[in-house]
Amino acid sequence: MSDWIYLGSTPAEEPCAQVGQPGYETLAREECQRWRDLLESCFGQDRPETASLRIKREEHDFGSYYEVVIRFDSSCRRALDWAFRVESEAPARWATP
């Protein structure tokens, strides 16, 4: 069974593009790609085949927005463990001091 964990569009302690601001879609997609790339570099080496990091477009009353998500097979223990590890250990900032 496929499940999703939403990780936001940037690390938790970083600012992000806001829906409605000029150029939002381009900025948000760039942020999400950068965030996905960072997560892939941190956790991709042991990612199971039944899990992936993706950029997902969602609809909202104020317009579409973008987030990085983990899509994983919740019936696969390895994928489940990996997804929860990424969620709990994801970097809070773009770069560490």
Biopython code that builds the backbone (N, CA, C, O; Angstrom):
import numpy as np
from Bio.PDB.StructureBuilder import StructureBuilder

atoms = [
    (1, "MET", "N", (0.839, -1.179, 0.000)),
    (1, "MET", "CA", (0.000, 0.000, 0.000)),
    (1, "MET", "C", (0.889, 1.249, 0.000)),
    (1, "MET", "O", (1.808, 1.358, 0.813)),
    (2, "SER", "N", (0.621, 2.173, -0.895)),
    (2, "SER", "CA", (1.410, 3.396, -0.989)),
    (2, "SER", "C", (0.938, 4.431, 0.026)),
    (2, "SER", "O", (-0.259, 4.681, 0.171)),
    (3, "ASP", "N", (1.892, 5.021, 0.718)),
    (3, "ASP", "CA", (1.615, 6.098, 1.654)),
    (3, "ASP", "C", (2.537, 7.261, 1.348)),
    (3, "ASP", "O", (3.508, 7.126, 0.604)),
    (4, "TRP", "N", (2.217, 8.418, 1.941)),
    (4, "TRP", "CA", (2.979, 9.643, 1.734)),
    (4, "TRP", "C", (3.321, 10.263, 3.073)),
    (4, "TRP", "O", (2.526, 10.214, 4.011)),
    (5, "ILE", "N", (4.511, 10.850, 3.159)),
    (5, "ILE", "CA", (4.878, 11.710, 4.277)),
    (5, "ILE", "C", (5.296, 13.037, 3.649)),
    (5, "ILE", "O", (6.164, 13.078, 2.778)),
    (6, "TYR", "N", (4.672, 14.111, 4.099)),
    (6, "TYR", "CA", (4.952, 15.439, 3.582)),
    (6, "TYR", "C", (6.090, 16.071, 4.372)),
    (6, "TYR", "O", (6.069, 16.070, 5.603)),
    (7, "LEU", "N", (7.088, 16.615, 3.664)),
    (7, "LEU", "CA", (8.281, 17.172, 4.301)),
    (7, "LEU", "C", (8.416, 18.683, 4.116)),
    (7, "LEU", "O", (9.424, 19.257, 4.528)),
    (8, "GLY", "N", (7.450, 19.327, 3.522)),
    (8, "GLY", "CA", (7.530, 20.762, 3.285)),
    (8, "GLY", "C", (8.314, 21.072, 2.023)),
    (8, "GLY", "O", (8.725, 20.175, 1.287)),
    (9, "SER", "N", (8.512, 22.359, 1.789)),
    (9, "SER", "CA", (9.203, 22.778, 0.563)),
    (9, "SER", "C", (10.654, 23.171, 0.804)),
    (9, "SER", "O", (11.422, 23.337, -0.144)),
    (10, "THR", "N", (11.029, 23.321, 2.068)),
    (10, "THR", "CA", (12.397, 23.656, 2.465)),
    (10, "THR", "C", (12.657, 22.997, 3.823)),
    (10, "THR", "O", (11.720, 22.498, 4.446)),
    (11, "PRO", "N", (13.898, 22.987, 4.287)),
    (11, "PRO", "CA", (14.143, 22.523, 5.656)),
    (11, "PRO", "C", (13.316, 23.349, 6.644)),
    (11, "PRO", "O", (13.005, 24.511, 6.382)),
    (12, "ALA", "N", (12.967, 22.748, 7.771)),
    (12, "ALA", "CA", (12.021, 23.332, 8.726)),
    (12, "ALA", "C", (12.407, 24.717, 9.239)),
    (12, "ALA", "O", (11.523, 25.536, 9.495)),
    (13, "GLU", "N", (13.691, 25.002, 9.395)),
    (13, "GLU", "CA", (14.114, 26.288, 9.951)),
    (13, "GLU", "C", (14.497, 27.313, 8.891)),
    (13, "GLU", "O", (15.134, 28.321, 9.196)),
    (14, "GLU", "N", (14.110, 27.055, 7.656)),
    (14, "GLU", "CA", (14.426, 27.973, 6.555)),
    (14, "GLU", "C", (13.150, 28.622, 6.014)),
    (14, "GLU", "O", (12.080, 28.012, 6.042)),
    (15, "PRO", "N", (13.266, 29.866, 5.519)),
    (15, "PRO", "CA", (12.098, 30.500, 4.889)),
    (15, "PRO", "C", (11.778, 29.814, 3.564)),
    (15, "PRO", "O", (12.623, 29.135, 2.980)),
    (16, "CYS", "N", (10.553, 30.003, 3.105)),
    (16, "CYS", "CA", (10.158, 29.405, 1.830)),
    (16, "CYS", "C", (9.281, 30.371, 1.048)),
    (16, "CYS", "O", (8.735, 31.326, 1.601)),
    (17, "ALA", "N", (9.157, 30.109, -0.245)),
    (17, "ALA", "CA", (8.279, 30.903, -1.104)),
    (17, "ALA", "C", (6.849, 30.772, -0.591)),
    (17, "ALA", "O", (6.450, 29.730, -0.072)),
    (18, "GLN", "N", (6.091, 31.847, -0.747)),
    (18, "GLN", "CA", (4.708, 31.880, -0.267)),
    (18, "GLN", "C", (3.738, 31.886, -1.436)),
    (18, "GLN", "O", (3.932, 32.605, -2.416)),
    (19, "VAL", "N", (2.690, 31.076, -1.324)),
    (19, "VAL", "CA", (1.645, 31.045, -2.347)),
    (19, "VAL", "C", (1.139, 32.468, -2.552)),
    (19, "VAL", "O", (0.855, 33.177, -1.587)),
    (20, "GLY", "N", (1.030, 32.875, -3.795)),
    (20, "GLY", "CA", (0.518, 34.198, -4.111)),
    (20, "GLY", "C", (1.598, 35.239, -4.380)),
    (20, "GLY", "O", (1.317, 36.270, -4.990)),
    (21, "GLN", "N", (2.828, 34.988, -3.937)),
    (21, "GLN", "CA", (3.889, 35.962, -4.222)),
    (21, "GLN", "C", (4.262, 35.873, -5.689)),
    (21, "GLN", "O", (4.134, 34.807, -6.292)),
    (22, "PRO", "N", (4.721, 36.974, -6.278)),
    (22, "PRO", "CA", (5.125, 36.938, -7.692)),
    (22, "PRO", "C", (6.187, 35.859, -7.925)),
    (22, "PRO", "O", (7.155, 35.747, -7.173)),
    (23, "GLY", "N", (5.985, 35.075, -8.976)),
    (23, "GLY", "CA", (6.936, 34.031, -9.340)),
    (23, "GLY", "C", (6.910, 32.820, -8.422)),
    (23, "GLY", "O", (7.847, 32.022, -8.425)),
    (24, "TYR", "N", (5.830, 32.671, -7.623)),
    (24, "TYR", "CA", (5.772, 31.586, -6.639)),
    (24, "TYR", "C", (6.077, 30.221, -7.245)),
    (24, "TYR", "O", (6.918, 29.490, -6.721)),
    (25, "GLU", "N", (5.416, 29.869, -8.330)),
    (25, "GLU", "CA", (5.562, 28.515, -8.862)),
    (25, "GLU", "C", (7.017, 28.191, -9.194)),
    (25, "GLU", "O", (7.514, 27.122, -8.841)),
    (26, "THR", "N", (7.688, 29.098, -9.861)),
    (26, "THR", "CA", (9.092, 28.871, -10.213)),
    (26, "THR", "C", (9.951, 28.766, -8.962)),
    (26, "THR", "O", (10.752, 27.840, -8.832)),
    (27, "LEU", "N", (9.787, 29.719, -8.033)),
    (27, "LEU", "CA", (10.569, 29.702, -6.787)),
    (27, "LEU", "C", (10.318, 28.430, -5.985)),
    (27, "LEU", "O", (11.257, 27.799, -5.499)),
    (28, "ALA", "N", (9.054, 28.061, -5.849)),
    (28, "ALA", "CA", (8.702, 26.881, -5.045)),
    (28, "ALA", "C", (9.265, 25.602, -5.661)),
    (28, "ALA", "O", (9.787, 24.747, -4.947)),
    (29, "ARG", "N", (9.163, 25.470, -6.959)),
    (29, "ARG", "CA", (9.695, 24.272, -7.611)),
    (29, "ARG", "C", (11.215, 24.199, -7.458)),
    (29, "ARG", "O", (11.765, 23.118, -7.248)),
    (30, "GLU", "N", (11.897, 25.350, -7.562)),
    (30, "GLU", "CA", (13.350, 25.377, -7.362)),
    (30, "GLU", "C", (13.715, 25.003, -5.925)),
    (30, "GLU", "O", (14.641, 24.224, -5.701)),
    (31, "GLU", "N", (12.986, 25.561, -4.949)),
    (31, "GLU", "CA", (13.230, 25.220, -3.537)),
    (31, "GLU", "C", (13.009, 23.732, -3.305)),
    (31, "GLU", "O", (13.825, 23.066, -2.667)),
    (32, "CYS", "N", (11.910, 23.223, -3.822)),
    (32, "CYS", "CA", (11.603, 21.803, -3.635)),
    (32, "CYS", "C", (12.678, 20.917, -4.260)),
    (32, "CYS", "O", (13.070, 19.909, -3.672)),
    (33, "GLN", "N", (13.151, 21.286, -5.437)),
    (33, "GLN", "CA", (14.197, 20.487, -6.074)),
    (33, "GLN", "C", (15.476, 20.510, -5.244)),
    (33, "GLN", "O", (16.137, 19.486, -5.073)),
    (34, "ARG", "N", (15.814, 21.685, -4.735)),
    (34, "ARG", "CA", (17.006, 21.794, -3.882)),
    (34, "ARG", "C", (16.836, 20.961, -2.604)),
    (34, "ARG", "O", (17.770, 20.277, -2.185)),
    (35, "TRP", "N", (15.656, 21.014, -1.989)),
    (35, "TRP", "CA", (15.354, 20.244, -0.776)),
    (35, "TRP", "C", (15.400, 18.746, -1.068)),
    (35, "TRP", "O", (15.978, 17.975, -0.302)),
    (36, "ARG", "N", (14.792, 18.343, -2.172)),
    (36, "ARG", "CA", (14.823, 16.931, -2.560)),
    (36, "ARG", "C", (16.263, 16.467, -2.783)),
    (36, "ARG", "O", (16.642, 15.383, -2.338)),
    (37, "ASP", "N", (17.055, 17.275, -3.461)),
    (37, "ASP", "CA", (18.458, 16.924, -3.709)),
    (37, "ASP", "C", (19.233, 16.778, -2.403)),
    (37, "ASP", "O", (20.032, 15.854, -2.254)),
    (38, "LEU", "N", (19.000, 17.688, -1.459)),
    (38, "LEU", "CA", (19.670, 17.600, -0.162)),
    (38, "LEU", "C", (19.280, 16.316, 0.567)),
    (38, "LEU", "O", (20.139, 15.617, 1.106)),
    (39, "LEU", "N", (18.001, 16.012, 0.582)),
    (39, "LEU", "CA", (17.536, 14.784, 1.242)),
    (39, "LEU", "C", (18.103, 13.542, 0.552)),
    (39, "LEU", "O", (18.487, 12.575, 1.210)),
    (40, "GLU", "N", (18.148, 13.582, -0.755)),
    (40, "GLU", "CA", (18.706, 12.450, -1.508)),
    (40, "GLU", "C", (20.185, 12.258, -1.163)),
    (40, "GLU", "O", (20.653, 11.128, -1.029)),
    (41, "SER", "N", (20.918, 13.368, -1.020)),
    (41, "SER", "CA", (22.339, 13.239, -0.680)),
    (41, "SER", "C", (22.534, 12.728, 0.746)),
    (41, "SER", "O", (23.522, 12.051, 1.035)),
    (42, "CYS", "N", (21.607, 13.045, 1.627)),
    (42, "CYS", "CA", (21.710, 12.586, 3.025)),
    (42, "CYS", "C", (21.231, 11.149, 3.218)),
    (42, "CYS", "O", (21.801, 10.411, 4.022)),
    (43, "PHE", "N", (20.189, 10.746, 2.488)),
    (43, "PHE", "CA", (19.531, 9.468, 2.772)),
    (43, "PHE", "C", (19.400, 8.529, 1.577)),
    (43, "PHE", "O", (18.967, 7.388, 1.735)),
    (44, "GLY", "N", (19.766, 8.991, 0.391)),
    (44, "GLY", "CA", (19.543, 8.204, -0.823)),
    (44, "GLY", "C", (20.352, 6.937, -0.938)),
    (44, "GLY", "O", (19.933, 5.993, -1.608)),
    (45, "GLN", "N", (21.508, 6.898, -0.294)),
    (45, "GLN", "CA", (22.392, 5.732, -0.445)),
    (45, "GLN", "C", (21.760, 4.444, 0.070)),
    (45, "GLN", "O", (22.121, 3.363, -0.394)),
    (46, "ASP", "N", (20.829, 4.530, 1.012)),
    (46, "ASP", "CA", (20.203, 3.302, 1.516)),
    (46, "ASP", "C", (18.684, 3.302, 1.307)),
    (46, "ASP", "O", (17.947, 2.615, 2.014)),
    (47, "ARG", "N", (18.231, 4.087, 0.321)),
    (47, "ARG", "CA", (16.796, 4.145, 0.014)),
    (47, "ARG", "C", (16.346, 2.825, -0.607)),
    (47, "ARG", "O", (16.930, 2.375, -1.592)),
    (48, "PRO", "N", (15.323, 2.209, -0.045)),
    (48, "PRO", "CA", (14.812, 0.973, -0.641)),
    (48, "PRO", "C", (14.089, 1.249, -1.969)),
    (48, "PRO", "O", (13.651, 2.371, -2.224)),
    (49, "GLU", "N", (13.975, 0.240, -2.784)),
    (49, "GLU", "CA", (13.313, 0.387, -4.080)),
    (49, "GLU", "C", (11.842, 0.766, -3.944)),
    (49, "GLU", "O", (11.258, 1.311, -4.881)),
    (50, "THR", "N", (11.246, 0.490, -2.810)),
    (50, "THR", "CA", (9.818, 0.753, -2.603)),
    (50, "THR", "C", (9.562, 2.109, -1.940)),
    (50, "THR", "O", (8.497, 2.337, -1.366)),
    (51, "ALA", "N", (10.548, 3.002, -2.027)),
    (51, "ALA", "CA", (10.395, 4.355, -1.484)),
    (51, "ALA", "C", (11.048, 5.353, -2.425)),
    (51, "ALA", "O", (12.003, 5.025, -3.128)),
    (52, "SER", "N", (10.524, 6.580, -2.435)),
    (52, "SER", "CA", (11.112, 7.620, -3.277)),
    (52, "SER", "C", (10.816, 8.993, -2.690)),
    (52, "SER", "O", (9.872, 9.174, -1.920)),
    (53, "LEU", "N", (11.642, 9.949, -3.073)),
    (53, "LEU", "CA", (11.428, 11.353, -2.742)),
    (53, "LEU", "C", (10.888, 12.024, -3.992)),
    (53, "LEU", "O", (11.451, 11.875, -5.077)),
    (54, "ARG", "N", (9.800, 12.761, -3.839)),
    (54, "ARG", "CA", (9.153, 13.380, -4.991)),
    (54, "ARG", "C", (8.728, 14.805, -4.664)),
    (54, "ARG", "O", (8.630, 15.189, -3.498)),
    (55, "ILE", "N", (8.485, 15.562, -5.693)),
    (55, "ILE", "CA", (7.878, 16.882, -5.542)),
    (55, "ILE", "C", (6.413, 16.723, -5.918)),
    (55, "ILE", "O", (6.084, 16.227, -6.995)),
    (56, "LYS", "N", (5.545, 17.149, -5.019)),
    (56, "LYS", "CA", (4.110, 16.941, -5.214)),
    (56, "LYS", "C", (3.392, 18.285, -5.232)),
    (56, "LYS", "O", (3.613, 19.134, -4.368)),
    (57, "ARG", "N", (2.547, 18.460, -6.210)),
    (57, "ARG", "CA", (1.708, 19.656, -6.307)),
    (57, "ARG", "C", (0.382, 19.362, -5.617)),
    (57, "ARG", "O", (-0.230, 18.318, -5.841)),
    (58, "GLU", "N", (-0.048, 20.284, -4.788)),
    (58, "GLU", "CA", (-1.324, 20.150, -4.073)),
    (58, "GLU", "C", (-2.177, 21.379, -4.354)),
    (58, "GLU", "O", (-1.654, 22.460, -4.625)),
    (59, "GLU", "N", (-3.467, 21.210, -4.289)),
    (59, "GLU", "CA", (-4.396, 22.317, -4.496)),
    (59, "GLU", "C", (-4.876, 22.845, -3.144)),
    (59, "GLU", "O", (-5.052, 22.086, -2.191)),
    (60, "HIS", "N", (-5.080, 24.148, -3.083)),
    (60, "HIS", "CA", (-5.539, 24.813, -1.872)),
    (60, "HIS", "C", (-6.485, 25.930, -2.301)),
    (60, "HIS", "O", (-6.481, 26.331, -3.465)),
    (61, "ASP", "N", (-7.284, 26.429, -1.384)),
    (61, "ASP", "CA", (-8.206, 27.523, -1.712)),
    (61, "ASP", "C", (-7.487, 28.733, -2.297)),
    (61, "ASP", "O", (-8.058, 29.465, -3.104)),
    (62, "PHE", "N", (-6.246, 28.945, -1.896)),
    (62, "PHE", "CA", (-5.485, 30.111, -2.343)),
    (62, "PHE", "C", (-4.610, 29.808, -3.557)),
    (62, "PHE", "O", (-3.888, 30.688, -4.027)),
    (63, "GLY", "N", (-4.661, 28.594, -4.068)),
    (63, "GLY", "CA", (-3.872, 28.230, -5.236)),
    (63, "GLY", "C", (-3.080, 26.957, -5.005)),
    (63, "GLY", "O", (-3.145, 26.360, -3.931)),
    (64, "SER", "N", (-2.343, 26.550, -6.007)),
    (64, "SER", "CA", (-1.524, 25.340, -5.914)),
    (64, "SER", "C", (-0.268, 25.630, -5.106)),
    (64, "SER", "O", (0.247, 26.748, -5.115)),
    (65, "TYR", "N", (0.214, 24.616, -4.411)),
    (65, "TYR", "CA", (1.491, 24.736, -3.713)),
    (65, "TYR", "C", (2.266, 23.444, -3.909)),
    (65, "TYR", "O", (1.707, 22.430, -4.327)),
    (66, "TYR", "N", (3.555, 23.490, -3.605)),
    (66, "TYR", "CA", (4.451, 22.360, -3.841)),
    (66, "TYR", "C", (5.133, 21.949, -2.543)),
    (66, "TYR", "O", (5.462, 22.789, -1.706)),
    (67, "GLU", "N", (5.341, 20.647, -2.390)),
    (67, "GLU", "CA", (6.064, 20.104, -1.240)),
    (67, "GLU", "C", (6.866, 18.893, -1.680)),
    (67, "GLU", "O", (6.545, 18.237, -2.671)),
    (68, "VAL", "N", (7.908, 18.616, -0.927)),
    (68, "VAL", "CA", (8.646, 17.370, -1.112)),
    (68, "VAL", "C", (7.953, 16.322, -0.256)),
    (68, "VAL", "O", (7.604, 16.576, 0.897)),
    (69, "VAL", "N", (7.762, 15.164, -0.821)),
    (69, "VAL", "CA", (7.104, 14.072, -0.109)),
    (69, "VAL", "C", (7.941, 12.798, -0.234)),
    (69, "VAL", "O", (8.737, 12.627, -1.157)),
    (70, "ILE", "N", (7.725, 11.932, 0.723)),
    (70, "ILE", "CA", (8.256, 10.571, 0.626)),
    (70, "ILE", "C", (7.080, 9.699, 0.227)),
    (70, "ILE", "O", (6.059, 9.684, 0.914)),
    (71, "ARG", "N", (7.208, 8.986, -0.856)),
    (71, "ARG", "CA", (6.203, 7.991, -1.236)),
    (71, "ARG", "C", (6.816, 6.642, -0.919)),
    (71, "ARG", "O", (7.935, 6.351, -1.342)),
    (72, "PHE", "N", (6.096, 5.820, -0.181)),
    (72, "PHE", "CA", (6.666, 4.539, 0.235)),
    (72, "PHE", "C", (5.583, 3.483, 0.371)),
    (72, "PHE", "O", (4.402, 3.786, 0.545)),
    (73, "ASP", "N", (6.018, 2.244, 0.286)),
    (73, "ASP", "CA", (5.146, 1.088, 0.458)),
    (73, "ASP", "C", (5.113, 0.755, 1.948)),
    (73, "ASP", "O", (6.083, 0.234, 2.497)),
    (74, "SER", "N", (3.994, 1.060, 2.591)),
    (74, "SER", "CA", (3.896, 0.861, 4.045)),
    (74, "SER", "C", (3.829, -0.614, 4.440)),
    (74, "SER", "O", (3.922, -0.939, 5.624)),
    (75, "SER", "N", (3.670, -1.503, 3.467)),
    (75, "SER", "CA", (3.690, -2.931, 3.804)),
    (75, "SER", "C", (5.120, -3.486, 3.813)),
    (75, "SER", "O", (5.349, -4.634, 4.195)),
    (76, "CYS", "N", (6.070, -2.657, 3.390)),
    (76, "CYS", "CA", (7.480, -3.050, 3.370)),
    (76, "CYS", "C", (8.166, -2.418, 4.586)),
    (76, "CYS", "O", (8.293, -1.195, 4.656)),
    (77, "ARG", "N", (8.593, -3.215, 5.514)),
    (77, "ARG", "CA", (9.178, -2.707, 6.757)),
    (77, "ARG", "C", (10.404, -1.826, 6.496)),
    (77, "ARG", "O", (10.590, -0.807, 7.160)),
    (78, "ARG", "N", (11.227, -2.215, 5.542)),
    (78, "ARG", "CA", (12.433, -1.435, 5.233)),
    (78, "ARG", "C", (12.064, -0.047, 4.706)),
    (78, "ARG", "O", (12.686, 0.944, 5.088)),
    (79, "ALA", "N", (11.066, 0.031, 3.839)),
    (79, "ALA", "CA", (10.613, 1.322, 3.307)),
    (79, "ALA", "C", (9.981, 2.175, 4.405)),
    (79, "ALA", "O", (10.213, 3.382, 4.468)),
    (80, "LEU", "N", (9.201, 1.561, 5.247)),
    (80, "LEU", "CA", (8.567, 2.265, 6.359)),
    (80, "LEU", "C", (9.624, 2.851, 7.288)),
    (80, "LEU", "O", (9.554, 4.026, 7.650)),
    (81, "ASP", "N", (10.595, 2.043, 7.670)),
    (81, "ASP", "CA", (11.673, 2.506, 8.558)),
    (81, "ASP", "C", (12.462, 3.640, 7.905)),
    (81, "ASP", "O", (12.791, 4.626, 8.565)),
    (82, "TRP", "N", (12.767, 3.507, 6.617)),
    (82, "TRP", "CA", (13.517, 4.542, 5.910)),
    (82, "TRP", "C", (12.737, 5.849, 5.880)),
    (82, "TRP", "O", (13.294, 6.912, 6.155)),
    (83, "ALA", "N", (11.458, 5.778, 5.549)),
    (83, "ALA", "CA", (10.621, 6.979, 5.469)),
    (83, "ALA", "C", (10.565, 7.708, 6.813)),
    (83, "ALA", "O", (10.705, 8.930, 6.862)),
    (84, "PHE", "N", (10.365, 6.972, 7.887)),
    (84, "PHE", "CA", (10.308, 7.613, 9.200)),
    (84, "PHE", "C", (11.669, 8.145, 9.626)),
    (84, "PHE", "O", (11.744, 9.145, 10.341)),
    (85, "ARG", "N", (12.731, 7.501, 9.204)),
    (85, "ARG", "CA", (14.072, 8.002, 9.508)),
    (85, "ARG", "C", (14.329, 9.326, 8.781)),
    (85, "ARG", "O", (14.845, 10.272, 9.376)),
    (86, "VAL", "N", (13.974, 9.390, 7.511)),
    (86, "VAL", "CA", (14.143, 10.638, 6.759)),
    (86, "VAL", "C", (13.330, 11.751, 7.424)),
    (86, "VAL", "O", (13.835, 12.857, 7.615)),
    (87, "GLU", "N", (12.091, 11.468, 7.771)),
    (87, "GLU", "CA", (11.243, 12.478, 8.400)),
    (87, "GLU", "C", (11.847, 12.970, 9.718)),
    (87, "GLU", "O", (11.851, 14.172, 9.980)),
    (88, "SER", "N", (12.343, 12.076, 10.528)),
    (88, "SER", "CA", (12.832, 12.470, 11.856)),
    (88, "SER", "C", (14.248, 13.031, 11.852)),
    (88, "SER", "O", (14.606, 13.791, 12.752)),
    (89, "GLU", "N", (15.066, 12.673, 10.857)),
    (89, "GLU", "CA", (16.464, 13.097, 10.837)),
    (89, "GLU", "C", (16.781, 14.125, 9.744)),
    (89, "GLU", "O", (17.944, 14.476, 9.546)),
    (90, "ALA", "N", (15.771, 14.598, 9.048)),
    (90, "ALA", "CA", (16.003, 15.557, 7.966)),
    (90, "ALA", "C", (16.676, 16.813, 8.509)),
    (90, "ALA", "O", (16.341, 17.271, 9.602)),
    (91, "PRO", "N", (17.617, 17.371, 7.760)),
    (91, "PRO", "CA", (18.286, 18.587, 8.214)),
    (91, "PRO", "C", (17.272, 19.725, 8.408)),
    (91, "PRO", "O", (16.318, 19.849, 7.641)),
    (92, "ALA", "N", (17.484, 20.536, 9.420)),
    (92, "ALA", "CA", (16.594, 21.665, 9.693)),
    (92, "ALA", "C", (17.011, 22.918, 8.933)),
    (92, "ALA", "O", (16.235, 23.867, 8.821)),
    (93, "ARG", "N", (18.240, 22.922, 8.407)),
    (93, "ARG", "CA", (18.764, 24.084, 7.671)),
    (93, "ARG", "C", (19.434, 23.595, 6.384)),
    (93, "ARG", "O", (19.731, 22.410, 6.235)),
    (94, "TRP", "N", (19.663, 24.515, 5.472)),
    (94, "TRP", "CA", (20.328, 24.158, 4.218)),
    (94, "TRP", "C", (21.746, 23.680, 4.459)),
    (94, "TRP", "O", (22.190, 22.708, 3.848)),
    (95, "ALA", "N", (22.461, 24.361, 5.349)),
    (95, "ALA", "CA", (23.856, 23.985, 5.621)),
    (95, "ALA", "C", (24.069, 23.969, 7.130)),
    (95, "ALA", "O", (23.473, 24.758, 7.864)),
    (96, "THR", "N", (24.907, 23.081, 7.568)),
    (96, "THR", "CA", (25.217, 23.034, 8.993)),
    (96, "THR", "C", (26.390, 23.966, 9.266)),
    (96, "THR", "O", (27.290, 24.090, 8.436)),
    (97, "PRO", "N", (26.387, 24.628, 10.434)),
    (97, "PRO", "CA", (27.490, 25.564, 10.746)),
    (97, "PRO", "C", (28.818, 24.861, 10.948)),
    (97, "PRO", "O", (29.827, 25.512, 11.215)),
]
sb = StructureBuilder()
sb.init_structure("model")
sb.init_model(0)
sb.init_chain("A")
sb.init_seg("    ")
for serial, (resi, resn, name, xyz) in enumerate(atoms, 1):
    if name == "N":
        sb.init_residue(resn, " ", resi, " ")
    sb.init_atom(name, np.array(xyz, "f"), 0.0, 1.0, " ", f" {name:<3s}", serial, name[0])
structure = sb.get_structure()
